[in-house]
């Protein structure tokens, strides 16, 4: 059976760090590169970190039914998972690992059902999340304010995931994630 593992979290919860940890621990996992309309951050590269598209190109792909799931997270800021990306990974006999926004995670779980393990990474608190975003130093104060407000909304979706891991101690969260992933891959 083809399988997928879905990681979702409010921005700044440590999701990407935990996904990278899993990729280093489990050779059968292969990262699904998401498509987005947002601009690259820092050293991000097209086809490696994301597939970067204009809003027009993204909407064209929506019309072509090219996505497993997609979401307009903010106005003209789309994120989605291309069907071709999932098929590419399965063709190699690997398990797809997703690092997606919360609504995308819920949609992916609905799409893949029992083929999917969905994990919600929760911050210890909204205040701690805000401090992490500030320390990241990748966005201005207004963007951080928007992300924190969005995180408060996203926390309500935790109940829609198979497992919730609170990332208040990174090493403990890594251990918990490893156990969940290993059990799911072997099942």
C-alpha positions as CSV (number, residue, x, y, z in Angstrom):
1,X,0.0,0.0,0.0
2,X,1.3,3.5,-0.9
3,X,1.5,5.6,2.2
4,X,1.9,9.3,3.2
5,X,2.8,11.1,6.4
6,X,1.4,14.5,6.9
7,X,3.0,17.1,9.1
8,X,1.1,20.3,9.8
9,X,1.4,23.1,12.3
10,X,1.1,26.8,12.8
11,X,4.1,28.6,11.4
12,X,7.0,28.6,13.9
13,X,6.0,25.4,15.7
14,X,9.1,23.5,14.6
15,X,7.4,21.4,12.0
16,X,10.1,21.8,9.3
17,X,12.8,20.9,11.8
18,X,10.9,17.7,12.8
19,X,10.3,16.8,9.1
20,X,14.0,17.2,8.3
21,X,14.8,15.0,11.4
22,X,12.5,12.2,10.1
23,X,14.0,12.4,6.6
24,X,17.4,11.8,8.2
25,X,16.2,8.9,10.3
26,X,14.0,7.0,7.7
27,X,15.5,6.4,4.2
28,X,12.1,5.3,2.9
29,X,10.7,8.7,3.4
30,X,10.8,11.2,0.6
31,X,9.8,14.8,0.9
32,X,7.0,16.1,-1.2
33,X,7.9,19.5,-2.6
34,X,4.9,21.8,-2.4
35,X,3.9,24.4,-5.0
36,X,3.4,28.0,-3.9
37,X,3.0,31.5,-5.1
38,X,5.0,33.1,-2.3
39,X,8.4,34.5,-3.1
40,X,11.5,32.4,-2.2
41,X,13.0,33.1,1.3
42,X,16.7,33.2,1.8
43,X,18.4,30.5,-0.2
44,X,15.3,28.6,-1.3
45,X,15.4,27.2,-4.8
46,X,12.7,26.2,-7.3
47,X,12.2,22.5,-7.5
48,X,14.2,21.8,-4.3
49,X,12.4,23.7,-1.6
50,X,9.2,24.6,-3.4
51,X,7.8,24.8,-6.9
52,X,7.4,28.6,-7.2
53,X,4.6,29.8,-9.5
54,X,2.9,33.0,-10.3
55,X,-0.7,33.2,-9.0
56,X,-1.9,33.0,-12.7
57,X,0.1,29.8,-13.3
58,X,-1.1,28.3,-10.1
59,X,-4.8,29.1,-11.0
60,X,-4.2,27.4,-14.4
61,X,-3.0,24.3,-12.7
62,X,-6.1,24.3,-10.4
63,X,-8.2,24.5,-13.6
64,X,-6.3,21.5,-15.0
65,X,-7.0,19.5,-11.8
66,X,-3.2,19.1,-11.3
67,X,-3.3,19.2,-7.4
68,X,-4.0,16.6,-4.8
69,X,-4.9,19.5,-2.6
70,X,-4.4,23.3,-2.6
71,X,-5.3,26.2,-0.4
72,X,-5.3,30.0,-0.8
73,X,-3.8,30.7,2.5
74,X,-3.7,34.5,2.0
75,X,-5.0,36.5,-1.0
76,X,-3.0,35.2,-4.0
77,X,-0.8,33.2,-1.7
78,X,-1.5,29.6,-2.8
79,X,0.1,26.4,-1.5
80,X,-0.6,23.0,-3.0
81,X,0.5,19.4,-3.7
82,X,0.9,18.4,-7.3
83,X,-0.4,14.9,-8.2
84,X,2.8,14.3,-10.2
85,X,5.0,14.9,-7.1
86,X,3.1,12.2,-5.1
87,X,3.2,9.7,-8.1
88,X,6.9,10.4,-8.6
89,X,7.7,9.4,-4.9
90,X,5.4,6.3,-4.9
91,X,7.0,5.1,-8.2
92,X,10.3,4.9,-6.3
93,X,8.6,2.7,-3.6
94,X,8.9,5.4,-1.0
95,X,6.6,6.9,1.6
96,X,5.6,10.6,0.9
97,X,6.2,13.0,3.7
98,X,4.3,16.3,3.6
99,X,5.1,19.6,5.3
100,X,1.9,21.5,4.8
101,X,-0.3,24.2,6.3
102,X,-3.1,23.0,8.6
103,X,-5.9,23.2,6.2
104,X,-3.8,21.4,3.6
105,X,-3.1,18.7,6.2
106,X,-6.8,18.2,6.9
107,X,-7.5,18.0,3.2
108,X,-4.7,15.5,2.6
109,X,-5.9,13.3,5.4
110,X,-9.4,13.3,3.9
111,X,-7.9,12.4,0.4
112,X,-5.6,9.6,1.6
113,X,-7.6,8.2,4.6
114,X,-6.0,5.1,6.0
115,X,-3.0,5.5,3.7
116,X,-2.1,8.6,5.8
117,X,-0.7,9.3,9.2
118,X,-1.4,13.0,10.0
119,X,0.6,14.7,12.8
120,X,-0.1,18.1,14.2
121,X,2.9,19.9,15.7
122,X,1.6,22.2,18.4
123,X,3.7,25.0,20.0
124,X,3.8,25.0,23.8
125,X,1.8,28.3,23.7
126,X,0.9,31.1,21.3
127,X,3.2,33.4,23.2
128,X,6.2,31.0,22.7
129,X,5.2,30.7,19.0
130,X,5.4,34.5,18.6
131,X,8.9,34.6,20.2
132,X,10.1,31.9,17.9
133,X,8.8,33.8,14.8
134,X,10.6,37.0,16.1
135,X,13.8,35.1,16.7
136,X,13.7,33.5,13.2
137,X,14.1,37.1,11.8
138,X,12.7,36.3,8.4
139,X,9.6,38.4,8.5
140,X,8.6,41.9,9.5
141,X,6.4,42.7,12.6
142,X,3.2,43.0,10.6
143,X,3.7,39.6,9.0
144,X,4.4,38.1,12.4
145,X,1.3,39.6,13.8
146,X,-0.7,38.0,10.9
147,X,0.9,34.6,11.5
148,X,0.2,34.7,15.2
149,X,-3.5,35.5,14.6
150,X,-3.6,32.7,12.0
151,X,-1.9,30.3,14.5
152,X,-4.6,30.9,17.0
153,X,-7.2,29.8,14.4
154,X,-5.1,26.9,13.3
155,X,-4.9,25.4,16.8
156,X,-8.6,24.5,16.5
157,X,-7.8,22.0,13.8
158,X,-5.5,19.9,16.0
159,X,-8.4,17.5,16.8
160,X,-8.7,16.6,13.0
161,X,-5.2,15.0,13.0
162,X,-4.3,11.4,14.0
163,X,-1.7,12.6,16.5
164,X,-0.8,15.9,18.2
165,X,2.8,16.4,19.3
166,X,3.5,19.4,21.5
167,X,7.0,20.7,20.6
168,X,8.1,22.2,24.0
169,X,11.3,20.1,24.1
170,X,12.7,19.4,20.7
171,X,14.6,16.2,21.7
172,X,11.4,14.7,23.3
173,X,9.4,15.8,20.2
174,X,11.9,14.1,17.9
175,X,11.6,10.8,19.9
176,X,7.8,10.9,19.9
177,X,7.8,11.5,16.1
178,X,10.2,8.7,15.4
179,X,8.0,6.2,17.3
180,X,4.9,7.3,15.4
181,X,6.6,7.2,12.0
182,X,8.3,3.9,12.6
183,X,5.0,2.2,13.7
184,X,3.1,3.6,10.7
185,X,5.7,2.6,8.2
186,X,5.9,-1.0,9.6
187,X,2.1,-1.4,9.8
